[in-house]
């Protein structure tokens, strides 16, 4: 099973890197798995199998913990395995209705993730499925990079806030993203609504980014207020 999980993670990263190769160098240079250096990928077995990647370190192996190291075309990672025997808190999580994303992070003591996906029972760990996951992650990360690049170019004097927002997005800090978005565009109603909307995990990062992008004119041709053609 460990080898199957290791192969699945390898295929996710292969698909991510191969898809990233189709983007411009500037976009690739802002994609989190490309720029993170060495990753820690956690395979946490509760009712579902959680796979999450983080730039945080988990310290040296202890007791029955197991790790596998691997790399692919510039991405290097250590895959760590946790189940209820190794980490009893995982056995206490209630995943009968839905995956316990936040609870798994808390059990591991991980605050920021670069991705967090779940393989549900019966779904398997096929290479085909992993390719879809990796390609989807790359497309999502590249879209975010392009959006932040556009926003940054249109908010003179607030570029540093946009850079912080991009960092908070990569780190998975939705409440920080909401605060930064409001600071970047304090008077836009759409941004306010996206930042104040709250689901089980807090504000929706994609909704915040899209609202902020709309507030500065979207991806179409745009000119600052008061400018003339």
Secondary structure, DSSP 4 states (H G I P E B T S, - for coil): -HHHHHHHHHHHHHHHHHHHTTS-HHHHTT-HHHHS-EEEEEEEESSSEEEEEESS---S--TT-EEEEEEETTEEEEEEEE-TTT-GGGGG---SSS--HHHHHHHHT----SEEEEE-TTS---HHHHHHHHHHHHHHHHHHHHHHHHHHHTSTT-HHHHHHHHHHHHHT-HHHHHHHHHHHSTT-HHHHHHHH--BTTBS-HHHHHHHHHHHTTTTS----TT---
